[in-house]
């Protein structure tokens, strides 16, 4: 299931975290099969050709976390999401990258291992 959601990257890009509802189809899919893809795009600035926007697609493995240890970091980045912590159906999931494809523009495409992705965050 493809869906739009918020994410919080670890400083070294060794993990990406999402805070999602178990009622959402994408969460139900992750529970059935932890293989996921996370697509992140540069903000659309209205340019004539949006295909020139930089973007990365991360293939990884998702697992549900048992606690809310990321709550403070999450709320520091997304303060409007505080209400979701009052709902019992939301939980954190950790996406551990296997590899990534970075598109820096037309004809500038790079395949990255998980290690190379972590080095990009350093």
Secondary structure by P-SEA (a helix, b strand, c coil): cbbbbbbbbcccccbbbbbbbcccaaaaaaaacccbbbbbbcccccccccccccbbbbbbbbbbbccccaaaaaaaaccccccccccccbbbbbbbbccccccccccbbbbbcaaaaaaaac
